[in-house]
């Protein structure tokens, strides 16, 4: 689902805005759910890893989608 949102966002918006627009809300929801159910207090570490991973993945998908779109538009 996040891949589809990232590809769609890259098609309609500026590529530099897409990765943060996907990673930040995903991490916020993940952190909220983790904080409400975590007894160990380690959810901030998980949230940091979720942010880093989702930002990296969204950046890679955005770059790939942007490259494909540029090549298709050139002909």
Phi and psi restraints in degrees (range 20) as a CNS / XPLOR table:
assign (resid 1 and name C) (resid 2 and name N)
       (resid 2 and name CA) (resid 2 and name C) 1.0 -66.2 20.0 2
assign (resid 2 and name N) (resid 2 and name CA)
       (resid 2 and name C) (resid 3 and name N) 1.0 -32.2 20.0 2
assign (resid 2 and name C) (resid 3 and name N)
       (resid 3 and name CA) (resid 3 and name C) 1.0 -65.1 20.0 2
assign (resid 3 and name N) (resid 3 and name CA)
       (resid 3 and name C) (resid 4 and name N) 1.0 -43.8 20.0 2
assign (resid 3 and name C) (resid 4 and name N)
       (resid 4 and name CA) (resid 4 and name C) 1.0 -62.9 20.0 2
assign (resid 4 and name N) (resid 4 and name CA)
       (resid 4 and name C) (resid 5 and name N) 1.0 -41.3 20.0 2
assign (resid 4 and name C) (resid 5 and name N)
       (resid 5 and name CA) (resid 5 and name C) 1.0 -65.2 20.0 2
assign (resid 5 and name N) (resid 5 and name CA)
       (resid 5 and name C) (resid 6 and name N) 1.0 -38.0 20.0 2
assign (resid 5 and name C) (resid 6 and name N)
       (resid 6 and name CA) (resid 6 and name C) 1.0 -67.9 20.0 2
assign (resid 6 and name N) (resid 6 and name CA)
       (resid 6 and name C) (resid 7 and name N) 1.0 -44.5 20.0 2
assign (resid 6 and name C) (resid 7 and name N)
       (resid 7 and name CA) (resid 7 and name C) 1.0 -63.3 20.0 2
assign (resid 7 and name N) (resid 7 and name CA)
       (resid 7 and name C) (resid 8 and name N) 1.0 -47.4 20.0 2
assign (resid 7 and name C) (resid 8 and name N)
       (resid 8 and name CA) (resid 8 and name C) 1.0 -61.2 20.0 2
assign (resid 8 and name N) (resid 8 and name CA)
       (resid 8 and name C) (resid 9 and name N) 1.0 -40.5 20.0 2
assign (resid 8 and name C) (resid 9 and name N)
       (resid 9 and name CA) (resid 9 and name C) 1.0 -64.7 20.0 2
assign (resid 9 and name N) (resid 9 and name CA)
       (resid 9 and name C) (resid 10 and name N) 1.0 -37.3 20.0 2
assign (resid 9 and name C) (resid 10 and name N)
       (resid 10 and name CA) (resid 10 and name C) 1.0 -67.1 20.0 2
assign (resid 10 and name N) (resid 10 and name CA)
       (resid 10 and name C) (resid 11 and name N) 1.0 -33.4 20.0 2
assign (resid 10 and name C) (resid 11 and name N)
       (resid 11 and name CA) (resid 11 and name C) 1.0 -68.6 20.0 2
assign (resid 11 and name N) (resid 11 and name CA)
       (resid 11 and name C) (resid 12 and name N) 1.0 -38.7 20.0 2
assign (resid 11 and name C) (resid 12 and name N)
       (resid 12 and name CA) (resid 12 and name C) 1.0 -103.8 20.0 2
assign (resid 12 and name N) (resid 12 and name CA)
       (resid 12 and name C) (resid 13 and name N) 1.0 -12.3 20.0 2
assign (resid 12 and name C) (resid 13 and name N)
       (resid 13 and name CA) (resid 13 and name C) 1.0 -129.5 20.0 2
assign (resid 13 and name N) (resid 13 and name CA)
       (resid 13 and name C) (resid 14 and name N) 1.0 176.0 20.0 2
assign (resid 13 and name C) (resid 14 and name N)
       (resid 14 and name CA) (resid 14 and name C) 1.0 -69.8 20.0 2
assign (resid 14 and name N) (resid 14 and name CA)
       (resid 14 and name C) (resid 15 and name N) 1.0 131.9 20.0 2
assign (resid 14 and name C) (resid 15 and name N)
       (resid 15 and name CA) (resid 15 and name C) 1.0 -57.8 20.0 2
assign (resid 15 and name N) (resid 15 and name CA)
       (resid 15 and name C) (resid 16 and name N) 1.0 -32.5 20.0 2
assign (resid 15 and name C) (resid 16 and name N)
       (resid 16 and name CA) (resid 16 and name C) 1.0 -68.3 20.0 2
assign (resid 16 and name N) (resid 16 and name CA)
       (resid 16 and name C) (resid 17 and name N) 1.0 -20.2 20.0 2
assign (resid 16 and name C) (resid 17 and name N)
       (resid 17 and name CA) (resid 17 and name C) 1.0 -91.8 20.0 2
assign (resid 17 and name N) (resid 17 and name CA)
       (resid 17 and name C) (resid 18 and name N) 1.0 -15.1 20.0 2
assign (resid 17 and name C) (resid 18 and name N)
       (resid 18 and name CA) (resid 18 and name C) 1.0 -71.9 20.0 2
assign (resid 18 and name N) (resid 18 and name CA)
       (resid 18 and name C) (resid 19 and name N) 1.0 -48.5 20.0 2
assign (resid 18 and name C) (resid 19 and name N)
       (resid 19 and name CA) (resid 19 and name C) 1.0 -59.0 20.0 2
assign (resid 19 and name N) (resid 19 and name CA)
       (resid 19 and name C) (resid 20 and name N) 1.0 -48.2 20.0 2
assign (resid 19 and name C) (resid 20 and name N)
       (resid 20 and name CA) (resid 20 and name C) 1.0 -65.5 20.0 2
assign (resid 20 and name N) (resid 20 and name CA)
       (resid 20 and name C) (resid 21 and name N) 1.0 -33.9 20.0 2
assign (resid 20 and name C) (resid 21 and name N)
       (resid 21 and name CA) (resid 21 and name C) 1.0 -68.1 20.0 2
assign (resid 21 and name N) (resid 21 and name CA)
       (resid 21 and name C) (resid 22 and name N) 1.0 -22.3 20.0 2
assign (resid 21 and name C) (resid 22 and name N)
       (resid 22 and name CA) (resid 22 and name C) 1.0 -92.4 20.0 2
assign (resid 22 and name N) (resid 22 and name CA)
       (resid 22 and name C) (resid 23 and name N) 1.0 -45.5 20.0 2
assign (resid 22 and name C) (resid 23 and name N)
       (resid 23 and name CA) (resid 23 and name C) 1.0 -70.7 20.0 2
assign (resid 23 and name N) (resid 23 and name CA)
       (resid 23 and name C) (resid 24 and name N) 1.0 -41.5 20.0 2
assign (resid 23 and name C) (resid 24 and name N)
       (resid 24 and name CA) (resid 24 and name C) 1.0 -66.6 20.0 2
assign (resid 24 and name N) (resid 24 and name CA)
       (resid 24 and name C) (resid 25 and name N) 1.0 -48.9 20.0 2
assign (resid 24 and name C) (resid 25 and name N)
       (resid 25 and name CA) (resid 25 and name C) 1.0 -64.6 20.0 2
assign (resid 25 and name N) (resid 25 and name CA)
       (resid 25 and name C) (resid 26 and name N) 1.0 -38.4 20.0 2
assign (resid 25 and name C) (resid 26 and name N)
       (resid 26 and name CA) (resid 26 and name C) 1.0 -59.7 20.0 2
assign (resid 26 and name N) (resid 26 and name CA)
       (resid 26 and name C) (resid 27 and name N) 1.0 -46.7 20.0 2
assign (resid 26 and name C) (resid 27 and name N)
       (resid 27 and name CA) (resid 27 and name C) 1.0 -66.6 20.0 2
assign (resid 27 and name N) (resid 27 and name CA)
       (resid 27 and name C) (resid 28 and name N) 1.0 -38.7 20.0 2
assign (resid 27 and name C) (resid 28 and name N)
       (resid 28 and name CA) (resid 28 and name C) 1.0 -61.7 20.0 2
assign (resid 28 and name N) (resid 28 and name CA)
       (resid 28 and name C) (resid 29 and name N) 1.0 -45.3 20.0 2
assign (resid 28 and name C) (resid 29 and name N)
       (resid 29 and name CA) (resid 29 and name C) 1.0 -66.9 20.0 2
assign (resid 29 and name N) (resid 29 and name CA)
       (resid 29 and name C) (resid 30 and name N) 1.0 -42.9 20.0 2
assign (resid 29 and name C) (resid 30 and name N)
       (resid 30 and name CA) (resid 30 and name C) 1.0 -60.3 20.0 2
assign (resid 30 and name N) (resid 30 and name CA)
       (resid 30 and name C) (resid 31 and name N) 1.0 -45.9 20.0 2
assign (resid 30 and name C) (resid 31 and name N)
       (resid 31 and name CA) (resid 31 and name C) 1.0 -64.2 20.0 2
assign (resid 31 and name N) (resid 31 and name CA)
       (resid 31 and name C) (resid 32 and name N) 1.0 -40.5 20.0 2
assign (resid 31 and name C) (resid 32 and name N)
       (resid 32 and name CA) (resid 32 and name C) 1.0 -62.3 20.0 2
assign (resid 32 and name N) (resid 32 and name CA)
       (resid 32 and name C) (resid 33 and name N) 1.0 -46.7 20.0 2
assign (resid 32 and name C) (resid 33 and name N)
       (resid 33 and name CA) (resid 33 and name C) 1.0 -64.8 20.0 2
assign (resid 33 and name N) (resid 33 and name CA)
       (resid 33 and name C) (resid 34 and name N) 1.0 -40.8 20.0 2
assign (resid 33 and name C) (resid 34 and name N)
       (resid 34 and name CA) (resid 34 and name C) 1.0 -68.2 20.0 2
assign (resid 34 and name N) (resid 34 and name CA)
       (resid 34 and name C) (resid 35 and name N) 1.0 -41.4 20.0 2
assign (resid 34 and name C) (resid 35 and name N)
       (resid 35 and name CA) (resid 35 and name C) 1.0 -64.5 20.0 2
assign (resid 35 and name N) (resid 35 and name CA)
       (resid 35 and name C) (resid 36 and name N) 1.0 -32.1 20.0 2
assign (resid 35 and name C) (resid 36 and name N)
       (resid 36 and name CA) (resid 36 and name C) 1.0 -78.6 20.0 2
assign (resid 36 and name N) (resid 36 and name CA)
       (resid 36 and name C) (resid 37 and name N) 1.0 -15.6 20.0 2
assign (resid 36 and name C) (resid 37 and name N)
       (resid 37 and name CA) (resid 37 and name C) 1.0 -121.4 20.0 2
assign (resid 37 and name N) (resid 37 and name CA)
       (resid 37 and name C) (resid 38 and name N) 1.0 2.1 20.0 2
assign (resid 37 and name C) (resid 38 and name N)
       (resid 38 and name CA) (resid 38 and name C) 1.0 -95.3 20.0 2
assign (resid 38 and name N) (resid 38 and name CA)
       (resid 38 and name C) (resid 39 and name N) 1.0 127.1 20.0 2
assign (resid 38 and name C) (resid 39 and name N)
       (resid 39 and name CA) (resid 39 and name C) 1.0 -97.7 20.0 2
assign (resid 39 and name N) (resid 39 and name CA)
       (resid 39 and name C) (resid 40 and name N) 1.0 -14.7 20.0 2
assign (resid 39 and name C) (resid 40 and name N)
       (resid 40 and name CA) (resid 40 and name C) 1.0 -87.0 20.0 2
assign (resid 40 and name N) (resid 40 and name CA)
       (resid 40 and name C) (resid 41 and name N) 1.0 -20.5 20.0 2
assign (resid 40 and name C) (resid 41 and name N)
       (resid 41 and name CA) (resid 41 and name C) 1.0 81.3 20.0 2
assign (resid 41 and name N) (resid 41 and name CA)
       (resid 41 and name C) (resid 42 and name N) 1.0 12.9 20.0 2
assign (resid 41 and name C) (resid 42 and name N)
       (resid 42 and name CA) (resid 42 and name C) 1.0 -93.8 20.0 2
assign (resid 42 and name N) (resid 42 and name CA)
       (resid 42 and name C) (resid 43 and name N) 1.0 4.9 20.0 2
assign (resid 42 and name C) (resid 43 and name N)
       (resid 43 and name CA) (resid 43 and name C) 1.0 -61.0 20.0 2
assign (resid 43 and name N) (resid 43 and name CA)
       (resid 43 and name C) (resid 44 and name N) 1.0 -30.6 20.0 2
assign (resid 43 and name C) (resid 44 and name N)
       (resid 44 and name CA) (resid 44 and name C) 1.0 -63.2 20.0 2
assign (resid 44 and name N) (resid 44 and name CA)
       (resid 44 and name C) (resid 45 and name N) 1.0 -32.8 20.0 2
assign (resid 44 and name C) (resid 45 and name N)
       (resid 45 and name CA) (resid 45 and name C) 1.0 -67.6 20.0 2
assign (resid 45 and name N) (resid 45 and name CA)
       (resid 45 and name C) (resid 46 and name N) 1.0 -43.8 20.0 2
assign (resid 45 and name C) (resid 46 and name N)
       (resid 46 and name CA) (resid 46 and name C) 1.0 -62.4 20.0 2
assign (resid 46 and name N) (resid 46 and name CA)
       (resid 46 and name C) (resid 47 and name N) 1.0 -38.8 20.0 2
assign (resid 46 and name C) (resid 47 and name N)
       (resid 47 and name CA) (resid 47 and name C) 1.0 -64.7 20.0 2
assign (resid 47 and name N) (resid 47 and name CA)
       (resid 47 and name C) (resid 48 and name N) 1.0 -39.6 20.0 2
assign (resid 47 and name C) (resid 48 and name N)
       (resid 48 and name CA) (resid 48 and name C) 1.0 -63.4 20.0 2
assign (resid 48 and name N) (resid 48 and name CA)
       (resid 48 and name C) (resid 49 and name N) 1.0 -43.8 20.0 2
assign (resid 48 and name C) (resid 49 and name N)
       (resid 49 and name CA) (resid 49 and name C) 1.0 -67.1 20.0 2
assign (resid 49 and name N) (resid 49 and name CA)
       (resid 49 and name C) (resid 50 and name N) 1.0 -37.9 20.0 2
assign (resid 49 and name C) (resid 50 and name N)
       (resid 50 and name CA) (resid 50 and name C) 1.0 -64.5 20.0 2
assign (resid 50 and name N) (resid 50 and name CA)
       (resid 50 and name C) (resid 51 and name N) 1.0 -40.8 20.0 2
assign (resid 50 and name C) (resid 51 and name N)
       (resid 51 and name CA) (resid 51 and name C) 1.0 -64.3 20.0 2
assign (resid 51 and name N) (resid 51 and name CA)
       (resid 51 and name C) (resid 52 and name N) 1.0 -46.9 20.0 2
assign (resid 51 and name C) (resid 52 and name N)
       (resid 52 and name CA) (resid 52 and name C) 1.0 -62.7 20.0 2
assign (resid 52 and name N) (resid 52 and name CA)
       (resid 52 and name C) (resid 53 and name N) 1.0 -45.5 20.0 2
assign (resid 52 and name C) (resid 53 and name N)
       (resid 53 and name CA) (resid 53 and name C) 1.0 -66.7 20.0 2
assign (resid 53 and name N) (resid 53 and name CA)
       (resid 53 and name C) (resid 54 and name N) 1.0 -44.5 20.0 2
assign (resid 53 and name C) (resid 54 and name N)
       (resid 54 and name CA) (resid 54 and name C) 1.0 -70.0 20.0 2
assign (resid 54 and name N) (resid 54 and name CA)
       (resid 54 and name C) (resid 55 and name N) 1.0 -34.9 20.0 2
assign (resid 54 and name C) (resid 55 and name N)
       (resid 55 and name CA) (resid 55 and name C) 1.0 -67.0 20.0 2
assign (resid 55 and name N) (resid 55 and name CA)
       (resid 55 and name C) (resid 56 and name N) 1.0 -41.6 20.0 2
assign (resid 55 and name C) (resid 56 and name N)
       (resid 56 and name CA) (resid 56 and name C) 1.0 -65.4 20.0 2
assign (resid 56 and name N) (resid 56 and name CA)
       (resid 56 and name C) (resid 57 and name N) 1.0 -45.5 20.0 2
assign (resid 56 and name C) (resid 57 and name N)
       (resid 57 and name CA) (resid 57 and name C) 1.0 -65.1 20.0 2
assign (resid 57 and name N) (resid 57 and name CA)
       (resid 57 and name C) (resid 58 and name N) 1.0 -44.0 20.0 2
assign (resid 57 and name C) (resid 58 and name N)
       (resid 58 and name CA) (resid 58 and name C) 1.0 -64.8 20.0 2
assign (resid 58 and name N) (resid 58 and name CA)
       (resid 58 and name C) (resid 59 and name N) 1.0 -36.0 20.0 2
assign (resid 58 and name C) (resid 59 and name N)
       (resid 59 and name CA) (resid 59 and name C) 1.0 -65.3 20.0 2
assign (resid 59 and name N) (resid 59 and name CA)
       (resid 59 and name C) (resid 60 and name N) 1.0 -41.7 20.0 2
assign (resid 59 and name C) (resid 60 and name N)
       (resid 60 and name CA) (resid 60 and name C) 1.0 -65.1 20.0 2
assign (resid 60 and name N) (resid 60 and name CA)
       (resid 60 and name C) (resid 61 and name N) 1.0 -44.4 20.0 2
assign (resid 60 and name C) (resid 61 and name N)
       (resid 61 and name CA) (resid 61 and name C) 1.0 -65.9 20.0 2
assign (resid 61 and name N) (resid 61 and name CA)
       (resid 61 and name C) (resid 62 and name N) 1.0 -40.2 20.0 2
assign (resid 61 and name C) (resid 62 and name N)
       (resid 62 and name CA) (resid 62 and name C) 1.0 -62.4 20.0 2
assign (resid 62 and name N) (resid 62 and name CA)
       (resid 62 and name C) (resid 63 and name N) 1.0 -45.9 20.0 2
assign (resid 62 and name C) (resid 63 and name N)
       (resid 63 and name CA) (resid 63 and name C) 1.0 -62.4 20.0 2
assign (resid 63 and name N) (resid 63 and name CA)
       (resid 63 and name C) (resid 64 and name N) 1.0 -43.9 20.0 2
assign (resid 63 and name C) (resid 64 and name N)
       (resid 64 and name CA) (resid 64 and name C) 1.0 -64.2 20.0 2
assign (resid 64 and name N) (resid 64 and name CA)
       (resid 64 and name C) (resid 65 and name N) 1.0 -46.3 20.0 2
assign (resid 64 and name C) (resid 65 and name N)
       (resid 65 and name CA) (resid 65 and name C) 1.0 -62.9 20.0 2
assign (resid 65 and name N) (resid 65 and name CA)
       (resid 65 and name C) (resid 66 and name N) 1.0 -43.4 20.0 2
assign (resid 65 and name C) (resid 66 and name N)
       (resid 66 and name CA) (resid 66 and name C) 1.0 -62.9 20.0 2
assign (resid 66 and name N) (resid 66 and name CA)
       (resid 66 and name C) (resid 67 and name N) 1.0 -40.7 20.0 2
assign (resid 66 and name C) (resid 67 and name N)
       (resid 67 and name CA) (resid 67 and name C) 1.0 -63.6 20.0 2
assign (resid 67 and name N) (resid 67 and name CA)
       (resid 67 and name C) (resid 68 and name N) 1.0 -44.7 20.0 2
assign (resid 67 and name C) (resid 68 and name N)
       (resid 68 and name CA) (resid 68 and name C) 1.0 -63.4 20.0 2
assign (resid 68 and name N) (resid 68 and name CA)
       (resid 68 and name C) (resid 69 and name N) 1.0 -43.6 20.0 2
assign (resid 68 and name C) (resid 69 and name N)
       (resid 69 and name CA) (resid 69 and name C) 1.0 -63.4 20.0 2
assign (resid 69 and name N) (resid 69 and name CA)
       (resid 69 and name C) (resid 70 and name N) 1.0 -41.1 20.0 2
assign (resid 69 and name C) (resid 70 and name N)
       (resid 70 and name CA) (resid 70 and name C) 1.0 -61.7 20.0 2
assign (resid 70 and name N) (resid 70 and name CA)
       (resid 70 and name C) (resid 71 and name N) 1.0 -43.0 20.0 2
assign (resid 70 and name C) (resid 71 and name N)
       (resid 71 and name CA) (resid 71 and name C) 1.0 -67.7 20.0 2
assign (resid 71 and name N) (resid 71 and name CA)
       (resid 71 and name C) (resid 72 and name N) 1.0 -36.8 20.0 2
assign (resid 71 and name C) (resid 72 and name N)
       (resid 72 and name CA) (resid 72 and name C) 1.0 -68.6 20.0 2
assign (resid 72 and name N) (resid 72 and name CA)
       (resid 72 and name C) (resid 73 and name N) 1.0 -36.0 20.0 2
assign (resid 72 and name C) (resid 73 and name N)
       (resid 73 and name CA) (resid 73 and name C) 1.0 -73.1 20.0 2
assign (resid 73 and name N) (resid 73 and name CA)
       (resid 73 and name C) (resid 74 and name N) 1.0 -27.6 20.0 2
assign (resid 73 and name C) (resid 74 and name N)
       (resid 74 and name CA) (resid 74 and name C) 1.0 -72.8 20.0 2
assign (resid 74 and name N) (resid 74 and name CA)
       (resid 74 and name C) (resid 75 and name N) 1.0 -26.5 20.0 2
